[in-house]
Amino acid sequence: MHQDDRGPRPVTIIVNTRSYPWEAKDITFEQVVELAYPGQPPTDQDAYTVRYSRGHDGHGSGSLTAGHSVKVKNGMVFDVFRTSRS
C-alpha cells in the first residue's frame, strides 16, 4: 500500500439504527439507500427519503436526494424510509 492510497480513517455512521464503518469523506444518496436496504435495488414503484443528523457544522441535519452526497462525520445518523407507490 502506497502512502497515497491511504484514505481517511474510517468513521462509524448509523443507518436505520445499524452501525457501519465508512472510509470515504462523502456518502451518496444511493450508497445510504444500499446500506439501508442491501441487495434490494430500487424499482420504479419505490421512493426513498433519506434524512441525516449529527453532521458537520452548518450541515448538521437535512435531507439527501438522489444524485447528491454529503460529507460524513463520526457518529452521523441516517434514517432511510422506503415508500412503495401502488
Phi and psi restraints in degrees (range 20) as a CNS / XPLOR table:
assign (resid 1 and name C) (resid 2 and name N)
       (resid 2 and name CA) (resid 2 and name C) 1.0 -83.0 20.0 2
assign (resid 2 and name N) (resid 2 and name CA)
       (resid 2 and name C) (resid 3 and name N) 1.0 159.8 20.0 2
assign (resid 2 and name C) (resid 3 and name N)
       (resid 3 and name CA) (resid 3 and name C) 1.0 -54.0 20.0 2
assign (resid 3 and name N) (resid 3 and name CA)
       (resid 3 and name C) (resid 4 and name N) 1.0 -40.3 20.0 2
assign (resid 3 and name C) (resid 4 and name N)
       (resid 4 and name CA) (resid 4 and name C) 1.0 -72.8 20.0 2
assign (resid 4 and name N) (resid 4 and name CA)
       (resid 4 and name C) (resid 5 and name N) 1.0 -17.4 20.0 2
assign (resid 4 and name C) (resid 5 and name N)
       (resid 5 and name CA) (resid 5 and name C) 1.0 -80.6 20.0 2
assign (resid 5 and name N) (resid 5 and name CA)
       (resid 5 and name C) (resid 6 and name N) 1.0 -14.6 20.0 2
assign (resid 5 and name C) (resid 6 and name N)
       (resid 6 and name CA) (resid 6 and name C) 1.0 -77.1 20.0 2
assign (resid 6 and name N) (resid 6 and name CA)
       (resid 6 and name C) (resid 7 and name N) 1.0 122.4 20.0 2
assign (resid 6 and name C) (resid 7 and name N)
       (resid 7 and name CA) (resid 7 and name C) 1.0 -89.1 20.0 2
assign (resid 7 and name N) (resid 7 and name CA)
       (resid 7 and name C) (resid 8 and name N) 1.0 -169.4 20.0 2
assign (resid 7 and name C) (resid 8 and name N)
       (resid 8 and name CA) (resid 8 and name C) 1.0 -63.6 20.0 2
assign (resid 8 and name N) (resid 8 and name CA)
       (resid 8 and name C) (resid 9 and name N) 1.0 155.9 20.0 2
assign (resid 8 and name C) (resid 9 and name N)
       (resid 9 and name CA) (resid 9 and name C) 1.0 -64.5 20.0 2
assign (resid 9 and name N) (resid 9 and name CA)
       (resid 9 and name C) (resid 10 and name N) 1.0 143.7 20.0 2
assign (resid 9 and name C) (resid 10 and name N)
       (resid 10 and name CA) (resid 10 and name C) 1.0 -61.9 20.0 2
assign (resid 10 and name N) (resid 10 and name CA)
       (resid 10 and name C) (resid 11 and name N) 1.0 144.8 20.0 2
assign (resid 10 and name C) (resid 11 and name N)
       (resid 11 and name CA) (resid 11 and name C) 1.0 -114.9 20.0 2
assign (resid 11 and name N) (resid 11 and name CA)
       (resid 11 and name C) (resid 12 and name N) 1.0 168.9 20.0 2
assign (resid 11 and name C) (resid 12 and name N)
       (resid 12 and name CA) (resid 12 and name C) 1.0 -106.1 20.0 2
assign (resid 12 and name N) (resid 12 and name CA)
       (resid 12 and name C) (resid 13 and name N) 1.0 125.3 20.0 2
assign (resid 12 and name C) (resid 13 and name N)
       (resid 13 and name CA) (resid 13 and name C) 1.0 -114.9 20.0 2
assign (resid 13 and name N) (resid 13 and name CA)
       (resid 13 and name C) (resid 14 and name N) 1.0 157.6 20.0 2
assign (resid 13 and name C) (resid 14 and name N)
       (resid 14 and name CA) (resid 14 and name C) 1.0 -118.7 20.0 2
assign (resid 14 and name N) (resid 14 and name CA)
       (resid 14 and name C) (resid 15 and name N) 1.0 121.6 20.0 2
assign (resid 14 and name C) (resid 15 and name N)
       (resid 15 and name CA) (resid 15 and name C) 1.0 -120.2 20.0 2
assign (resid 15 and name N) (resid 15 and name CA)
       (resid 15 and name C) (resid 16 and name N) 1.0 116.8 20.0 2
assign (resid 15 and name C) (resid 16 and name N)
       (resid 16 and name CA) (resid 16 and name C) 1.0 49.1 20.0 2
assign (resid 16 and name N) (resid 16 and name CA)
       (resid 16 and name C) (resid 17 and name N) 1.0 50.1 20.0 2
assign (resid 16 and name C) (resid 17 and name N)
       (resid 17 and name CA) (resid 17 and name C) 1.0 72.6 20.0 2
assign (resid 17 and name N) (resid 17 and name CA)
       (resid 17 and name C) (resid 18 and name N) 1.0 1.0 20.0 2
assign (resid 17 and name C) (resid 18 and name N)
       (resid 18 and name CA) (resid 18 and name C) 1.0 -104.4 20.0 2
assign (resid 18 and name N) (resid 18 and name CA)
       (resid 18 and name C) (resid 19 and name N) 1.0 140.5 20.0 2
assign (resid 18 and name C) (resid 19 and name N)
       (resid 19 and name CA) (resid 19 and name C) 1.0 -88.4 20.0 2
assign (resid 19 and name N) (resid 19 and name CA)
       (resid 19 and name C) (resid 20 and name N) 1.0 139.8 20.0 2
assign (resid 19 and name C) (resid 20 and name N)
       (resid 20 and name CA) (resid 20 and name C) 1.0 -136.9 20.0 2
assign (resid 20 and name N) (resid 20 and name CA)
       (resid 20 and name C) (resid 21 and name N) 1.0 138.1 20.0 2
assign (resid 20 and name C) (resid 21 and name N)
       (resid 21 and name CA) (resid 21 and name C) 1.0 -75.2 20.0 2
assign (resid 21 and name N) (resid 21 and name CA)
       (resid 21 and name C) (resid 22 and name N) 1.0 141.2 20.0 2
assign (resid 21 and name C) (resid 22 and name N)
       (resid 22 and name CA) (resid 22 and name C) 1.0 -137.1 20.0 2
assign (resid 22 and name N) (resid 22 and name CA)
       (resid 22 and name C) (resid 23 and name N) 1.0 126.5 20.0 2
assign (resid 22 and name C) (resid 23 and name N)
       (resid 23 and name CA) (resid 23 and name C) 1.0 -99.0 20.0 2
assign (resid 23 and name N) (resid 23 and name CA)
       (resid 23 and name C) (resid 24 and name N) 1.0 -24.1 20.0 2
assign (resid 23 and name C) (resid 24 and name N)
       (resid 24 and name CA) (resid 24 and name C) 1.0 -78.3 20.0 2
assign (resid 24 and name N) (resid 24 and name CA)
       (resid 24 and name C) (resid 25 and name N) 1.0 160.7 20.0 2
assign (resid 24 and name C) (resid 25 and name N)
       (resid 25 and name CA) (resid 25 and name C) 1.0 -74.7 20.0 2
assign (resid 25 and name N) (resid 25 and name CA)
       (resid 25 and name C) (resid 26 and name N) 1.0 -28.9 20.0 2
assign (resid 25 and name C) (resid 26 and name N)
       (resid 26 and name CA) (resid 26 and name C) 1.0 -122.2 20.0 2
assign (resid 26 and name N) (resid 26 and name CA)
       (resid 26 and name C) (resid 27 and name N) 1.0 164.2 20.0 2
assign (resid 26 and name C) (resid 27 and name N)
       (resid 27 and name CA) (resid 27 and name C) 1.0 -137.1 20.0 2
assign (resid 27 and name N) (resid 27 and name CA)
       (resid 27 and name C) (resid 28 and name N) 1.0 140.1 20.0 2
assign (resid 27 and name C) (resid 28 and name N)
       (resid 28 and name CA) (resid 28 and name C) 1.0 -93.8 20.0 2
assign (resid 28 and name N) (resid 28 and name CA)
       (resid 28 and name C) (resid 29 and name N) 1.0 162.0 20.0 2
assign (resid 28 and name C) (resid 29 and name N)
       (resid 29 and name CA) (resid 29 and name C) 1.0 -51.9 20.0 2
assign (resid 29 and name N) (resid 29 and name CA)
       (resid 29 and name C) (resid 30 and name N) 1.0 -47.0 20.0 2
assign (resid 29 and name C) (resid 30 and name N)
       (resid 30 and name CA) (resid 30 and name C) 1.0 -63.8 20.0 2
assign (resid 30 and name N) (resid 30 and name CA)
       (resid 30 and name C) (resid 31 and name N) 1.0 -37.6 20.0 2
assign (resid 30 and name C) (resid 31 and name N)
       (resid 31 and name CA) (resid 31 and name C) 1.0 -67.8 20.0 2
assign (resid 31 and name N) (resid 31 and name CA)
       (resid 31 and name C) (resid 32 and name N) 1.0 -39.1 20.0 2
assign (resid 31 and name C) (resid 32 and name N)
       (resid 32 and name CA) (resid 32 and name C) 1.0 -64.6 20.0 2
assign (resid 32 and name N) (resid 32 and name CA)
       (resid 32 and name C) (resid 33 and name N) 1.0 -43.4 20.0 2
assign (resid 32 and name C) (resid 33 and name N)
       (resid 33 and name CA) (resid 33 and name C) 1.0 -62.3 20.0 2
assign (resid 33 and name N) (resid 33 and name CA)
       (resid 33 and name C) (resid 34 and name N) 1.0 -41.1 20.0 2
assign (resid 33 and name C) (resid 34 and name N)
       (resid 34 and name CA) (resid 34 and name C) 1.0 -63.2 20.0 2
assign (resid 34 and name N) (resid 34 and name CA)
       (resid 34 and name C) (resid 35 and name N) 1.0 -38.5 20.0 2
assign (resid 34 and name C) (resid 35 and name N)
       (resid 35 and name CA) (resid 35 and name C) 1.0 -67.5 20.0 2
assign (resid 35 and name N) (resid 35 and name CA)
       (resid 35 and name C) (resid 36 and name N) 1.0 -37.9 20.0 2
assign (resid 35 and name C) (resid 36 and name N)
       (resid 36 and name CA) (resid 36 and name C) 1.0 -72.7 20.0 2
assign (resid 36 and name N) (resid 36 and name CA)
       (resid 36 and name C) (resid 37 and name N) 1.0 -37.2 20.0 2
assign (resid 36 and name C) (resid 37 and name N)
       (resid 37 and name CA) (resid 37 and name C) 1.0 -131.5 20.0 2
assign (resid 37 and name N) (resid 37 and name CA)
       (resid 37 and name C) (resid 38 and name N) 1.0 69.9 20.0 2
assign (resid 37 and name C) (resid 38 and name N)
       (resid 38 and name CA) (resid 38 and name C) 1.0 -62.1 20.0 2
assign (resid 38 and name N) (resid 38 and name CA)
       (resid 38 and name C) (resid 39 and name N) 1.0 136.5 20.0 2
assign (resid 38 and name C) (resid 39 and name N)
       (resid 39 and name CA) (resid 39 and name C) 1.0 69.4 20.0 2
assign (resid 39 and name N) (resid 39 and name CA)
       (resid 39 and name C) (resid 40 and name N) 1.0 13.7 20.0 2
assign (resid 39 and name C) (resid 40 and name N)
       (resid 40 and name CA) (resid 40 and name C) 1.0 -120.4 20.0 2
assign (resid 40 and name N) (resid 40 and name CA)
       (resid 40 and name C) (resid 41 and name N) 1.0 79.3 20.0 2
assign (resid 40 and name C) (resid 41 and name N)
       (resid 41 and name CA) (resid 41 and name C) 1.0 -59.1 20.0 2
assign (resid 41 and name N) (resid 41 and name CA)
       (resid 41 and name C) (resid 42 and name N) 1.0 139.0 20.0 2
assign (resid 41 and name C) (resid 42 and name N)
       (resid 42 and name CA) (resid 42 and name C) 1.0 -65.2 20.0 2
assign (resid 42 and name N) (resid 42 and name CA)
       (resid 42 and name C) (resid 43 and name N) 1.0 146.9 20.0 2
assign (resid 42 and name C) (resid 43 and name N)
       (resid 43 and name CA) (resid 43 and name C) 1.0 -112.7 20.0 2
assign (resid 43 and name N) (resid 43 and name CA)
       (resid 43 and name C) (resid 44 and name N) 1.0 175.7 20.0 2
assign (resid 43 and name C) (resid 44 and name N)
       (resid 44 and name CA) (resid 44 and name C) 1.0 -65.0 20.0 2
assign (resid 44 and name N) (resid 44 and name CA)
       (resid 44 and name C) (resid 45 and name N) 1.0 -17.5 20.0 2
assign (resid 44 and name C) (resid 45 and name N)
       (resid 45 and name CA) (resid 45 and name C) 1.0 -85.6 20.0 2
assign (resid 45 and name N) (resid 45 and name CA)
       (resid 45 and name C) (resid 46 and name N) 1.0 -12.0 20.0 2
assign (resid 45 and name C) (resid 46 and name N)
       (resid 46 and name CA) (resid 46 and name C) 1.0 -100.8 20.0 2
assign (resid 46 and name N) (resid 46 and name CA)
       (resid 46 and name C) (resid 47 and name N) 1.0 138.9 20.0 2
assign (resid 46 and name C) (resid 47 and name N)
       (resid 47 and name CA) (resid 47 and name C) 1.0 -124.6 20.0 2
assign (resid 47 and name N) (resid 47 and name CA)
       (resid 47 and name C) (resid 48 and name N) 1.0 137.4 20.0 2
assign (resid 47 and name C) (resid 48 and name N)
       (resid 48 and name CA) (resid 48 and name C) 1.0 -116.7 20.0 2
assign (resid 48 and name N) (resid 48 and name CA)
       (resid 48 and name C) (resid 49 and name N) 1.0 141.3 20.0 2
assign (resid 48 and name C) (resid 49 and name N)
       (resid 49 and name CA) (resid 49 and name C) 1.0 -119.8 20.0 2
assign (resid 49 and name N) (resid 49 and name CA)
       (resid 49 and name C) (resid 50 and name N) 1.0 126.7 20.0 2
assign (resid 49 and name C) (resid 50 and name N)
       (resid 50 and name CA) (resid 50 and name C) 1.0 -117.9 20.0 2
assign (resid 50 and name N) (resid 50 and name CA)
       (resid 50 and name C) (resid 51 and name N) 1.0 122.0 20.0 2
assign (resid 50 and name C) (resid 51 and name N)
       (resid 51 and name CA) (resid 51 and name C) 1.0 -119.3 20.0 2
assign (resid 51 and name N) (resid 51 and name CA)
       (resid 51 and name C) (resid 52 and name N) 1.0 147.6 20.0 2
assign (resid 51 and name C) (resid 52 and name N)
       (resid 52 and name CA) (resid 52 and name C) 1.0 -134.2 20.0 2
assign (resid 52 and name N) (resid 52 and name CA)
       (resid 52 and name C) (resid 53 and name N) 1.0 158.1 20.0 2
assign (resid 52 and name C) (resid 53 and name N)
       (resid 53 and name CA) (resid 53 and name C) 1.0 -147.8 20.0 2
assign (resid 53 and name N) (resid 53 and name CA)
       (resid 53 and name C) (resid 54 and name N) 1.0 169.6 20.0 2
assign (resid 53 and name C) (resid 54 and name N)
       (resid 54 and name CA) (resid 54 and name C) 1.0 62.3 20.0 2
assign (resid 54 and name N) (resid 54 and name CA)
       (resid 54 and name C) (resid 55 and name N) 1.0 33.8 20.0 2
assign (resid 54 and name C) (resid 55 and name N)
       (resid 55 and name CA) (resid 55 and name C) 1.0 -86.9 20.0 2
assign (resid 55 and name N) (resid 55 and name CA)
       (resid 55 and name C) (resid 56 and name N) 1.0 -167.1 20.0 2
assign (resid 55 and name C) (resid 56 and name N)
       (resid 56 and name CA) (resid 56 and name C) 1.0 -69.2 20.0 2
assign (resid 56 and name N) (resid 56 and name CA)
       (resid 56 and name C) (resid 57 and name N) 1.0 157.5 20.0 2
assign (resid 56 and name C) (resid 57 and name N)
       (resid 57 and name CA) (resid 57 and name C) 1.0 -51.3 20.0 2
assign (resid 57 and name N) (resid 57 and name CA)
       (resid 57 and name C) (resid 58 and name N) 1.0 136.9 20.0 2
assign (resid 57 and name C) (resid 58 and name N)
       (resid 58 and name CA) (resid 58 and name C) 1.0 84.4 20.0 2
assign (resid 58 and name N) (resid 58 and name CA)
       (resid 58 and name C) (resid 59 and name N) 1.0 -22.1 20.0 2
assign (resid 58 and name C) (resid 59 and name N)
       (resid 59 and name CA) (resid 59 and name C) 1.0 -132.8 20.0 2
assign (resid 59 and name N) (resid 59 and name CA)
       (resid 59 and name C) (resid 60 and name N) 1.0 41.5 20.0 2
assign (resid 59 and name C) (resid 60 and name N)
       (resid 60 and name CA) (resid 60 and name C) 1.0 -64.1 20.0 2
assign (resid 60 and name N) (resid 60 and name CA)
       (resid 60 and name C) (resid 61 and name N) 1.0 -33.4 20.0 2
assign (resid 60 and name C) (resid 61 and name N)
       (resid 61 and name CA) (resid 61 and name C) 1.0 -150.7 20.0 2
assign (resid 61 and name N) (resid 61 and name CA)
       (resid 61 and name C) (resid 62 and name N) 1.0 157.7 20.0 2
assign (resid 61 and name C) (resid 62 and name N)
       (resid 62 and name CA) (resid 62 and name C) 1.0 165.7 20.0 2
assign (resid 62 and name N) (resid 62 and name CA)
       (resid 62 and name C) (resid 63 and name N) 1.0 -165.5 20.0 2
assign (resid 62 and name C) (resid 63 and name N)
       (resid 63 and name CA) (resid 63 and name C) 1.0 -115.5 20.0 2
assign (resid 63 and name N) (resid 63 and name CA)
       (resid 63 and name C) (resid 64 and name N) 1.0 149.6 20.0 2
assign (resid 63 and name C) (resid 64 and name N)
       (resid 64 and name CA) (resid 64 and name C) 1.0 -116.2 20.0 2
assign (resid 64 and name N) (resid 64 and name CA)
       (resid 64 and name C) (resid 65 and name N) 1.0 131.5 20.0 2
assign (resid 64 and name C) (resid 65 and name N)
       (resid 65 and name CA) (resid 65 and name C) 1.0 -115.9 20.0 2
assign (resid 65 and name N) (resid 65 and name CA)
       (resid 65 and name C) (resid 66 and name N) 1.0 161.8 20.0 2
assign (resid 65 and name C) (resid 66 and name N)
       (resid 66 and name CA) (resid 66 and name C) 1.0 -51.9 20.0 2
assign (resid 66 and name N) (resid 66 and name CA)
       (resid 66 and name C) (resid 67 and name N) 1.0 135.7 20.0 2
assign (resid 66 and name C) (resid 67 and name N)
       (resid 67 and name CA) (resid 67 and name C) 1.0 84.5 20.0 2
assign (resid 67 and name N) (resid 67 and name CA)
       (resid 67 and name C) (resid 68 and name N) 1.0 0.5 20.0 2
assign (resid 67 and name C) (resid 68 and name N)
       (resid 68 and name CA) (resid 68 and name C) 1.0 -116.9 20.0 2
assign (resid 68 and name N) (resid 68 and name CA)
       (resid 68 and name C) (resid 69 and name N) 1.0 166.8 20.0 2
assign (resid 68 and name C) (resid 69 and name N)
       (resid 69 and name CA) (resid 69 and name C) 1.0 -138.7 20.0 2
assign (resid 69 and name N) (resid 69 and name CA)
       (resid 69 and name C) (resid 70 and name N) 1.0 169.5 20.0 2
assign (resid 69 and name C) (resid 70 and name N)
       (resid 70 and name CA) (resid 70 and name C) 1.0 -141.3 20.0 2
assign (resid 70 and name N) (resid 70 and name CA)
       (resid 70 and name C) (resid 71 and name N) 1.0 147.9 20.0 2
assign (resid 70 and name C) (resid 71 and name N)
       (resid 71 and name CA) (resid 71 and name C) 1.0 -70.3 20.0 2
assign (resid 71 and name N) (resid 71 and name CA)
       (resid 71 and name C) (resid 72 and name N) 1.0 136.8 20.0 2
assign (resid 71 and name C) (resid 72 and name N)
       (resid 72 and name CA) (resid 72 and name C) 1.0 -96.1 20.0 2
assign (resid 72 and name N) (resid 72 and name CA)
       (resid 72 and name C) (resid 73 and name N) 1.0 158.9 20.0 2
assign (resid 72 and name C) (resid 73 and name N)
       (resid 73 and name CA) (resid 73 and name C) 1.0 -144.3 20.0 2
assign (resid 73 and name N) (resid 73 and name CA)
       (resid 73 and name C) (resid 74 and name N) 1.0 147.7 20.0 2
assign (resid 73 and name C) (resid 74 and name N)
       (resid 74 and name CA) (resid 74 and name C) 1.0 -56.2 20.0 2
assign (resid 74 and name N) (resid 74 and name CA)
       (resid 74 and name C) (resid 75 and name N) 1.0 130.5 20.0 2
assign (resid 74 and name C) (resid 75 and name N)
       (resid 75 and name CA) (resid 75 and name C) 1.0 84.8 20.0 2
assign (resid 75 and name N) (resid 75 and name CA)
       (resid 75 and name C) (resid 76 and name N) 1.0 5.3 20.0 2
assign (resid 75 and name C) (resid 76 and name N)
       (resid 76 and name CA) (resid 76 and name C) 1.0 -65.7 20.0 2
assign (resid 76 and name N) (resid 76 and name CA)
       (resid 76 and name C) (resid 77 and name N) 1.0 142.7 20.0 2
assign (resid 76 and name C) (resid 77 and name N)
       (resid 77 and name CA) (resid 77 and name C) 1.0 -115.4 20.0 2
assign (resid 77 and name N) (resid 77 and name CA)
       (resid 77 and name C) (resid 78 and name N) 1.0 131.6 20.0 2
assign (resid 77 and name C) (resid 78 and name N)
       (resid 78 and name CA) (resid 78 and name C) 1.0 -120.6 20.0 2
assign (resid 78 and name N) (resid 78 and name CA)
       (resid 78 and name C) (resid 79 and name N) 1.0 133.8 20.0 2
assign (resid 78 and name C) (resid 79 and name N)
       (resid 79 and name CA) (resid 79 and name C) 1.0 -116.6 20.0 2
assign (resid 79 and name N) (resid 79 and name CA)
       (resid 79 and name C) (resid 80 and name N) 1.0 123.4 20.0 2
assign (resid 79 and name C) (resid 80 and name N)
       (resid 80 and name CA) (resid 80 and name C) 1.0 -116.2 20.0 2
assign (resid 80 and name N) (resid 80 and name CA)
       (resid 80 and name C) (resid 81 and name N) 1.0 125.5 20.0 2
assign (resid 80 and name C) (resid 81 and name N)
       (resid 81 and name CA) (resid 81 and name C) 1.0 -116.3 20.0 2
assign (resid 81 and name N) (resid 81 and name CA)
       (resid 81 and name C) (resid 82 and name N) 1.0 132.1 20.0 2
assign (resid 81 and name C) (resid 82 and name N)
       (resid 82 and name CA) (resid 82 and name C) 1.0 -109.8 20.0 2
assign (resid 82 and name N) (resid 82 and name CA)
       (resid 82 and name C) (resid 83 and name N) 1.0 130.4 20.0 2
assign (resid 82 and name C) (resid 83 and name N)
       (resid 83 and name CA) (resid 83 and name C) 1.0 -121.3 20.0 2
assign (resid 83 and name N) (resid 83 and name CA)
       (resid 83 and name C) (resid 84 and name N) 1.0 129.7 20.0 2
assign (resid 83 and name C) (resid 84 and name N)
       (resid 84 and name CA) (resid 84 and name C) 1.0 -99.1 20.0 2
assign (resid 84 and name N) (resid 84 and name CA)
       (resid 84 and name C) (resid 85 and name N) 1.0 129.1 20.0 2
assign (resid 84 and name C) (resid 85 and name N)
       (resid 85 and name CA) (resid 85 and name C) 1.0 -84.1 20.0 2
assign (resid 85 and name N) (resid 85 and name CA)
       (resid 85 and name C) (resid 86 and name N) 1.0 134.3 20.0 2
